[in-house]
Each structure stands twice: as C-alpha cells, then as structure tokens.
Amino acid sequence: MDSPRQSKKVHPNREPKRTHNQPGIAPQKDAYARLLSQHSSREDSSLSLYMEKLNTRGTQQDCERKQGVCDKQRRGQRRDTATSHDGDIESGEELSSLKPNNPKKHQKPQKKSKDSKEADSFVGRPQSPKNASESGHEQEKMTKSKKKNLPKHPEDENSREGTVSSGADTQMSRPKSPHGKDKRLQQPRGANSPADRNKNKGGRGSKKQVFESYMTLEEVSHGLKRGELIQGQLRINPKKYHEAFIPSPDDTRDIFLDGIVARNRALNGDVVVVQILPQDQWKVVKSDTDCEGSSESENQRENAAQTAQKKTAHTPRPDVIVEDQCSDQDELIRRVQNTTLTETGVPLEDPSTPRSNGEILQKTAKVVYIVEKKHSRAVTGFLKFLPDKPFAMFSPVDHRVPRINVLLADCPEDFTSRPGDYTNTLFICRITNWAADSNFAEGQLHKTLGQAGEIEPETEGILIEYDVDFSEFSDEVLDCLPKNLPWTIPPEEMSKRRDLRRECIFTIDPATARDLDDALSCKPLPDGNFELGVHIADVSFFVGEDNALDAVASQRATSVYMVQKVIPMLPRLLCEELCSLNPLTDRLTFSVIWKITPEGKILSEWFGRTVIRSCVKLSYDHAQSMIEAPEKMFSAEELPPVDPEHPIDEIHQAVLNLHSIAKNLRAQRFSGGALRLDQLKLSFTLDRETMMPQGCYIYQYRDSNKLVEEFMLLANIATAHHIYGKFPELALLRCHPPPKTKMVDELQELCDQLGINIDLSSAGALHKSLNTTLGDDEYTTARKEVLTHMCSRPMQMALYFCSGVRKDKQLFKHYALNVPLYTHFTSPIRRYADIIVHRLLAASLNCGPSLGLSTQEVQKQASHCNDKKTVSKRVQELSSELFFGVFVKDCGPLDSEAMVMGVLDQSFDVLVLRYGVQKRIYCKSIVGLDSFHHRKVGKKSELTLVWTAEDLEKPPVEQVISVFTLVEVQLKADSAPMKYSAVLKRPEENE
C-alpha cells in the first residue's frame, strides 16, 4: 500500500523473478493469447471437465488435505509478549473474530425432513470416502448448484483485471483490459434477452462467458448513492471455499455469496461492491448461526477429512478477517444506505423477521465491482505438468484461490522433461490476469521456495503470500540514518528536553527482546504520593516526514513477529540501537509523567520530550521474582548489569510500588466496566544453531506482565485525550466496536440452555460473568478458556481511524476497555500508527512541526495500519502452527486431555489442554466407532458416539459429546508436511 506521502514503490522481493529462460510479462501475454488460440478446442474440453470438477470440489476439497488440519483456521488470536505492552489484550482485540474462519457452529443442516424444535439431524456410521463422495444425492446437488451459479448477464466480457492495486488505494478503480482501456457495458444493466444468451453459445471453438462484466465506476457510484449496491470486505470460508460473505451495513446477518461465479474473480479480503439478488434467490436458514455457513453434512466435510488420511496436500492459510473497515467512502455509504432497495427502488421485506415456520431468510448477492484488491494475488502451491498443453497447472495451497495457468516458458527449464522432480517443490505464483471467460487465472512464477515441509521455505511462502516486505532496506533508506557512529545526542537537542538521566528508570520486557520501546519510573514524594513516568522511545526524532525511511515505515506499518525471527518495520540500527532504550545509555524519549496517589488517583499530568538513561534491563522473570519476594535482598549476580548510581534495593522498591499502584488501577478499571478476554499462547524453546523447536509450553501471563500493561494503557488513554483535544479533526485514534448483536443473542440463548449463568449485556457484565467460578475442580480453568472462546466469536476487531471522518463520538468508543477515547502511543519502534501519534503530540506541545497530513490522508494511513496489523497477527499464528507441526512430528505422538469447545453434526472441536491448541475431530475418521448420532435442541448440539465393543459379548460403549465434555486425544503427525491431527482415544468402559 502506498504511503499517503509517496509515489508507488516496488520492493525488490515483490518483483516477479525470472527463472531460466523466462520471457518478460508483456511478451508472455501475447504468447499466451497465441497459444490459447491454437489450443482453443482442447482448452474448451479442459474447461468443461474442470467446471464439473469445480462444482464437486466443494464437497471434496478437504479430501486433498489432512484430517483435522483445517481447524487451525479457527484458532483464536494469541497474545504475544511483544504486543502485550499496549494493553490491547485487555480489549480482546488480540483474539480473532473466529466467525469468518469457522462459520458454522451449533446449527442444523439446512435440509431436513422435519422442522421440529428437537431435531435428530444425522445418523451415520464411518464409511469409505469413495462411497461417501459419490452419493447420488450429492451429485444431484452439485448439478443444481452448477446451474444456479450461471451468470445472469452474460454480456461479452472484454475487460480484464490489471495489476494489483495498492493496499491503501481506496479510490474505486475499474479493472482494465490488457491494453489499458476501460471496457464499459454497452447495454443497460440487467439485459438478459434470448439474443444475448445466444450470443454466448457460439460455435465449438468459442468460449463461454463464465463471469459477468463489472459495472462501470459511474454505475457503481450511482448504485451506492441510491442504496441499490453495498460495499464491504469479502470473506471466503477457508473450509468451504464456494461460500463467501460480506458484512451487512445494518450490522445484522452477513450477506451470502454462493459460489465462485457470484464472487466474480474477487479474492479473500478484497473490498467489493455487491448487488443483492432477488428475494426468491435468498438463502433459507434455520437460525442466525446458520447465516454464517451451511450445514456440515450438506457439504460432506467429514468425508474429506477421512479421505485426507490417504491423500497429502497442504492446508490453506486463511486470513484473519477484519470485519469492519472504516473509510470516508464507508461513511458515505452508511448515510445513503439506511434501507436496502431492490432494482426498482422498492424496500425489501425485512429478512430478520422469522417466517411462520421459524425459518429465516439470509440475503444473497453477487460481486459487480472490485474497489480494492487487498489480496496480494501471490500464492504458494505446486506445479502440475499437463501433457499436450502450452502451460502448466499451478495448484495453490489455499483452495480459495483459483488454479492458475502458467506458461511452460515460465517454468523451470527441465520441468517438461522431468516434471516428477518438482512434485514436492513449493513455488510462489502471482496472478497476472483472470479473464471473464475462464475458470482459470493466468499467472507467472515468482520464486522457487524449496521443498515443502521445511521451515524456511514454508516461512518465506507465508511472508510472500501475505505481502510482508522482508527485503533488505535500500541504500536510499539507510542514507536517512545518522552517519557518525557511535551516535551521541547533539547538545542543541539536549537543551530542548527535560533531563531525566539521573532518575531511576528501567525497562521490563521479554528476556529475548531487542526493540525496547518503553521504560518506567516511580519516585516516592514527601507527601506520600508518587511521581510515575512512562517513557517511550522518541522514534519520530529519527524518522522525519516525507523521506525514504518514512515511506518504507508507513508501507510496512508494523514489525512482524514470527517464532524464529522478527521482520522489523525500521532498520536494525534504529530499532535495536539508536531508538531502543538499552541500559546504561543516553536515549531520547517522549514521556508522560503523573503525580499519582497510592490508590491510583491522578493528581496532575505532564507530557514532553525527555532524555533518559535506563539503569537496568529487567525481564518479566526478574520483575516477577521481585514482586513475589518483597523482603528479599537481591544480589548483583541475580540481575543484569545495574547502574551503580541506583542501588538494587531502590529498583526493587520501585517495582513493588508500581505493582501496588497497578493492582489498584486494574481493580478500578474492571469495576468500572472493562473486559478482558484471555486466550492461551503457545511458546517454543529453539535450538540455538538449527532454530528447530526443542520444546513448547503455554505462556504464563503473570503480575509482571499486568504491571507493564496497566501503565501502557494509562499512557495510551491519556495521549488519546490530549491529541484529540488539540486536533479534533486529525487525531489518529483506536476504536473497538461492540459485538455483533445477533451473535450475542444466539450465544446468550446457547449459554442459557447449557445452564451457564452469563450476562452479555455489556463488557463489564461479561467480564464479571467470565470470572464467576465454572465449577471448583482442576478443570475450572479449561472451562473458562472454552467459554472465553465462545464469547470471542461475536467480538469485532479494534480499528485505527482518524477522528475527523467520524462525526458521531459514540463511534470513537473502545468497547472492551470501556473508555471514550483510546490510541496507540507506546510502541513506535514496531508500529507506524504510534509514530503519527508522536508527531501529533509533538505538534500539540510546540516541540515539533505540524503534521503534514490531511484528515483524509490520516484515515488512509489508519486503514493501511489496520490491514497490516491483521496480516501480522495471521502470519504470527501461521508461524506458530508451523513450528508446532514440526514439534509433533519430531516428538509425537503426544497424549493430552482435551475439552470440547463446539459440536457440529458430524464433527466436534476440542481444546487440547496440555498445549493450548484447538483441533477438529471428524466422526467418520474415528477408528473403532460403530456409528454416531447427532441431536440438537434449540441451540444445544450433542453427538452420541457408539464404539464397537472390544468384547463381543458386551454391548457397544456410548460416549456423549457436548460442550465442556472432557475427552482423551492423541496428536499425531500427518503424512502431509508440517500437519498433524487430533485422534480421539477410546473411552474407558466405566466412564
């Protein structure tokens, strides 16, 4: 995404790299056209076969993957120690909105013979995947689906999608033809005469239109203003790639897009404009939960899981979805779109009103325009040789991306003669075009990553696929850094700042941290109060506006933390040295200093630029030891090097005072209505030489973490009020929208049926409920984790925004923190949003220039930061999954207790208690199971597993599976690289 202040730049690692005798892109397109014209009849035959495959692939796609692998996509966002300082974990924003990635929970199949309240929805027994996938019912359903997804307006499509637009470009851009000219519709929208249809039938050699033409920019603009069209971000179900959704503008049920034709070449994460289909094409669902995805049995997902034991393939890497993007265009749409209209302008029937039989209608739509291609169009995958074809077939690991034709000239030199040598080779391919008359995209190989299943090639694939810039910083960027090293603070700069170098100031961070953003101080005052300071690295001193360094920082927007390494936002000279608040070194900082009572009441507040000298670098372990041993006299050998000017006892007492005040502040926040949603985070110990996982453990969140987090929160809230007071039209703030109302209502009903006394009426009420004891035994913590997971599903993601684009101050609020204003100030080394906040703060204090950005430019950067933060979280998750897969392979099988988190009609999800991972277990893959039976009453879903008796003289053993059921599982490596499954162990007969 372009910075608001720079022209487009192409990073070296993003330029498609040529291998062997690859031609350039432009000649490739011409060659492609010639070759396709020569092979048109064969191509048509191939397309017809593929269309048939494509329509059955929805039921069989998981057959190409490993059992249980898909459930990684549901894992909640885990809190990272590197991101805990800002207090976001308090807001629950480090949790993913699990709904998009696991859109089907606690729901009935759509097609039942009875509509009774109590539904025995499925009775089955394990069967062969071949028989399951070849059922006549499924074939018939696929044929119907195929017919239903045919385009309604098969005009001749000449326009093609051009190059990928930048992530920040929110201006609606019409996809262009290969010649760069816009192709506009020659007929009114909706023309569908028999003549039009006949045009597209053509002769044997002609191609049929697969996708509709896009609307023109003018048509889209008018449609949005009239409320006939809706804009939103596309989410594609990673498990059932033919299902996609966009958020409804009225914040009710998501709008459903059925099939790849309805998506019209848009990819996951793209901002699209859709047209609501006629009401007779809307989807009939049994409950609000069903609006998130169709029933599991309808798609025979369990058959795919069973087949996956025999087939090896890679699991798609779904995006973490930000469900609500805020931009000026969105605000316009909200204003004009109070009601959804049909094409004739007649208000539609309210679909939220249940029909007489209790069914609910969910709106369906089709994509008519792509506003912004947020998907990188780069994917990892494998090459397949096609005899007698001028191209190879590239199969992406992520099944939400289409298969891609790659010219043989673009493939490795010996690929045609030795295709078997590349069976397990992982490539990166970039989509360069996707014609309206083809099910396949066209693409160019970008890079050969290496062998699938190895950590470094897989890691590089993740980074490229998610468009993370990991290239070396250019000479132009490095020229912006100080030249005279070792660098010292200039005397003229020192004179402008408050000198705090003699104060007892120290850092508390993870033991391995190198980018030390923040430091703390707590000095007792004669009146019994304290002078408490939060001191943040003054990155904006080194990163000036409108230079190459600022441009690359704004583009990267965040550092990306993986298990084995960090992709920094800034050059290491800054993030690890000149800006990092390293001990016993003079450093430039921005400070907020309060006079505060022991109870946490703020008496006064001061902001300003300062100079500090940290007296010691404490780890969380060091600080925790001090908290747990208040009377102990620590020796120098027990701590890192300490500034001799400050006795160890002085530092110890400061930590104790900070801890005491933090506890009071924390208690006040939660009694005042704040919410905390914790989820487990898996950490690893790595071999120093090989960087392979040697062990893993669940990260412990302790009082030392809470201490730091509490004061980062305090500083962020104080800064938000300050910059908004000075710049009400320019302040970069962070909001957290309230949870989705419909999903909250569904959850409340489920909890009531489960006998769980939970209050979802507000953030504070929910926090209090979650901390009410769920039993009093060794599994209480596990029950709370499961309930936290359930409560996180309705939550939305927190978002950066510019205060000037939101006129309603209610939209500024942070739901989980329960505060009116919030921002990010405390981590400028690793977050660009904080740098903008620092610049605003400096301008407000007259110790820095005015911010050289308009309201619209701040909003544009805020949106970009939202996108990059989401990507960073997802990449971090995928890295953790990768390493845990290696750990299971090297150290498994691993036995553990697990607790059921959710029950579907033919599978259930478990939390593996020993490792904190979430897995899905498919009933048809369970060895030793005679049959299973699903039952649903209201929102409560239950499976009865019937195990074949080991002693033939005894009856079969029944095992009931519902939320909170405790089971035994074994984690075993799959044959697919890096993947593993959870295998349900047979229960003891006396259980």
Stockholm file with secondary structure:
# STOCKHOLM 1.0

chainA/1-991         MDSPRQSKKVHPNREPKRTHNQPGIAPQKDAYARLLSQHSSREDSSLSLYMEKLNTRGTQQDCERKQGVCDKQRRGQRRDTATSHDGDIESGEELSSLKPNNPKKHQKPQKKSKDSKEADSFVGRPQSPKNASESGHEQEKMTKSKKKNLPKHPEDENSREGTVSSGADTQMSRPKSPHGKDKRLQQPRGANSPADRNKNKGGRGSKKQVFESYMTLEEVSHGLKRGELIQGQLRINPKKYHEAFIPSPDDTRDIFLDGIVARNRALNGDVVVVQILPQDQWKVVKSDTDCEGSSESENQRENAAQTAQKKTAHTPRPDVIVEDQCSDQDELIRRVQNTTLTETGVPLEDPSTPRSNGEILQKTAKVVYIVEKKHSRAVTGFLKFLPDKPFAMFSPVDHRVPRINVLLADCPEDFTSRPGDYTNTLFICRITNWAADSNFAEGQLHKTLGQAGEIEPETEGILIEYDVDFSEFSDEVLDCLPKNLPWTIPPEEMSKRRDLRRECIFTIDPATARDLDDALSCKPLPDGNFELGVHIADVSFFVGEDNALDAVASQRATSVYMVQKVIPMLPRLLCEELCSLNPLTDRLTFSVIWKITPEGKILSEWFGRTVIRSCVKLSYDHAQSMIEAPEKMFSAEELPPVDPEHPIDEIHQAVLNLHSIAKNLRAQRFSGGALRLDQLKLSFTLDRETMMPQGCYIYQYRDSNKLVEEFMLLANIATAHHIYGKFPELALLRCHPPPKTKMVDELQELCDQLGINIDLSSAGALHKSLNTTLGDDEYTTARKEVLTHMCSRPMQMALYFCSGVRKDKQLFKHYALNVPLYTHFTSPIRRYADIIVHRLLAASLNCGPSLGLSTQEVQKQASHCNDKKTVSKRVQELSSELFFGVFVKDCGPLDSEAMVMGVLDQSFDVLVLRYGVQKRIYCKSIVGLDSFHHRKVGKKSELTLVWTAEDLEKPPVEQVISVFTLVEVQLKADSAPMKYSAVLKRPEENE
#=GR chainA/1-991 SS CCCTTSCCCCCGGGSCCCCTTCCCHHHHHHHHHHHHHHTHHHHHHHHHHHHHHHHHHHHHGGGGSCTTGGGGGGCCCCCCGGGCTTCHHHHTTTSCCHHHHSCCCSCCCSCCSCCCSEEEEEEECCCCHHHHHTCHHHHHHHHHHHHHTSCSCCCCCCCCCCSCCCTTCCSCCCCCCTTSCCCCCSSCTTCCCHHHHHHTTCCTTSCCCCSCCCCCHHHHHHHHHHTSEEEEECEECSSSTTEEEECCTTSSSCEEEESHHHHTTCCTTCEEEEEECCGGGSEEESSTGGGGSCCHHHHTHHHHHHHTTTCCCCCCCCCCCCCCCCCHHHHHHHHHCSSCBCTTSCBCCCTTSCCTTSCEEECBEEEEEEEECCSCSEEEEEEECCTTCSEEEEEESSTTSCCEEEEGGGSCTTTTTCGGGGTTEEEEEEEEECCTTCSSEEEEEEEEEEETTCHHHHHHHHHHHTTCCCSCCCHHHHTTSCCSSSCCCCHHHHTTSEECTTSCEEEEECTTCCCCCEEEEEEECTTSCEEEEEEEECGGGTSCTTSHHHHHHHHHCBCEECSSCEECSSCHIIIIIISSCCTTSEEEEEEEEEEECTTCCEEEEEEEEEEEECSCEEEHHHHHHHHHCTTCCCCGGGSSCCCTTSCHHHHHHHHHHHHHHHHHHHHHHHHTTCCCCCCCCEEEEECTTTCCEEEEEECCCCHHHHHHHHHHHHHHHHHHHHHHHHCTTTCEEEEBCCCCHHHHHHHHHHHHHHTCCCCCSSHHHHHHHHTSCSCSSTTHHHHHHHHHHHHHTTCCCCEEEEGGGCCCGGGGCBTTTTBSCCCCCSCTTTBHHHHHHHHHHHHHTTSSCCCCCCHHHHHHHHHHHHHHHHHHHHHHHHHHHHHHHHHHHHHCCEEEEEEEEEECSSEEEEEETTTTEEEEEEGGGCTTEEEEEEEEETTEEEEEEEECCSSTTSCCEEEEECTTCEEEEEEEECSSTTCEEEEECCCCTTC
#=GC SS_cons         CCCTTSCCCCCGGGSCCCCTTCCCHHHHHHHHHHHHHHTHHHHHHHHHHHHHHHHHHHHHGGGGSCTTGGGGGGCCCCCCGGGCTTCHHHHTTTSCCHHHHSCCCSCCCSCCSCCCSEEEEEEECCCCHHHHHTCHHHHHHHHHHHHHTSCSCCCCCCCCCCSCCCTTCCSCCCCCCTTSCCCCCSSCTTCCCHHHHHHTTCCTTSCCCCSCCCCCHHHHHHHHHHTSEEEEECEECSSSTTEEEECCTTSSSCEEEESHHHHTTCCTTCEEEEEECCGGGSEEESSTGGGGSCCHHHHTHHHHHHHTTTCCCCCCCCCCCCCCCCCHHHHHHHHHCSSCBCTTSCBCCCTTSCCTTSCEEECBEEEEEEEECCSCSEEEEEEECCTTCSEEEEEESSTTSCCEEEEGGGSCTTTTTCGGGGTTEEEEEEEEECCTTCSSEEEEEEEEEEETTCHHHHHHHHHHHTTCCCSCCCHHHHTTSCCSSSCCCCHHHHTTSEECTTSCEEEEECTTCCCCCEEEEEEECTTSCEEEEEEEECGGGTSCTTSHHHHHHHHHCBCEECSSCEECSSCHIIIIIISSCCTTSEEEEEEEEEEECTTCCEEEEEEEEEEEECSCEEEHHHHHHHHHCTTCCCCGGGSSCCCTTSCHHHHHHHHHHHHHHHHHHHHHHHHTTCCCCCCCCEEEEECTTTCCEEEEEECCCCHHHHHHHHHHHHHHHHHHHHHHHHCTTTCEEEEBCCCCHHHHHHHHHHHHHHTCCCCCSSHHHHHHHHTSCSCSSTTHHHHHHHHHHHHHTTCCCCEEEEGGGCCCGGGGCBTTTTBSCCCCCSCTTTBHHHHHHHHHHHHHTTSSCCCCCCHHHHHHHHHHHHHHHHHHHHHHHHHHHHHHHHHHHHHCCEEEEEEEEEECSSEEEEEETTTTEEEEEEGGGCTTEEEEEEEEETTEEEEEEEECCSSTTSCCEEEEECTTCEEEEEEEECSSTTCEEEEECCCCTTC
//
